[in-house]
Amino acid sequence: MSNPSEDPYGGDELLRACVERALAPHSERLSEGQIDALRDYLIVFVTTHPAAEPLHARLRRRPEVVRSTLVDGLRQRDEASATRKGRRA
């Protein structure tokens, strides 16, 4: 890392999580300088390599929200039931 005060990840928390997870098994065996060099290499690799960059981009996309018609139907039934009980009381 060139400047210790700079964030090597540029504020990218997903990139930070991926790289730190990859570095974790090596943190006790490698020196701080070696870890920093490997971190810099991984950051460049993940964000620019033709094979790795699309995988990183796919992780970044938000998952599609899946709706359950069963759950929605049960929720509506429960709300209707609670409303009817409130009227009877």
SVG drawing of the C-alpha trace seen along z (x, -y; Angstrom):
<svg xmlns="http://www.w3.org/2000/svg" viewBox="-70 -9 77 29">
<polyline fill="none" stroke="black" stroke-width="0.4" points="0.0,0.0 1.5,-3.3 0.1,-5.6 -1.1,-4.0 -3.7,-6.8 -5.4,-6.0 -8.2,-3.4 -6.8,-0.8 -10.4,0.2 -11.6,-3.2 -14.6,-2.8 -15.7,0.3 -17.0,2.5 -17.7,5.5 -14.1,5.4 -12.8,5.1 -14.8,8.1 -13.6,10.3 -10.0,9.4 -9.8,9.5 -11.5,12.9 -8.8,14.1 -6.0,12.7 -7.2,14.0 -5.6,17.5 -2.2,15.9 -2.2,13.1 -0.2,15.0 2.4,16.4 3.2,13.4 4.8,10.1 2.8,6.9 4.6,5.8 3.8,9.1 0.2,8.8 0.1,5.2 1.6,6.3 -0.8,9.2 -3.7,6.9 -2.7,4.4 -2.3,7.3 -5.7,8.8 -7.5,5.4 -6.1,4.8 -6.8,8.4 -10.4,8.5 -11.3,5.1 -9.5,5.4 -8.9,9.1 -11.3,10.2 -12.3,13.3 -12.5,11.8 -14.1,8.4 -17.5,9.9 -17.7,12.1 -17.1,9.1 -19.7,7.1 -22.2,10.0 -21.7,10.0 -22.4,6.2 -25.8,6.6 -28.7,6.6 -30.6,9.9 -34.0,10.0 -36.8,9.6 -38.8,12.8 -42.4,12.4 -44.5,15.2 -48.1,15.2 -48.8,17.7 -47.3,15.4 -49.0,12.4 -52.3,14.3 -51.9,15.4 -51.0,11.9 -54.2,10.5 -56.3,13.2 -54.9,12.4 -55.5,8.7 -59.0,9.3 -59.6,11.7 -58.2,9.1 -60.5,6.4 -63.6,8.6 -62.7,9.5 -62.3,5.8 -65.8,5.1 -67.4,7.8 -65.9,6.7"/>
</svg>
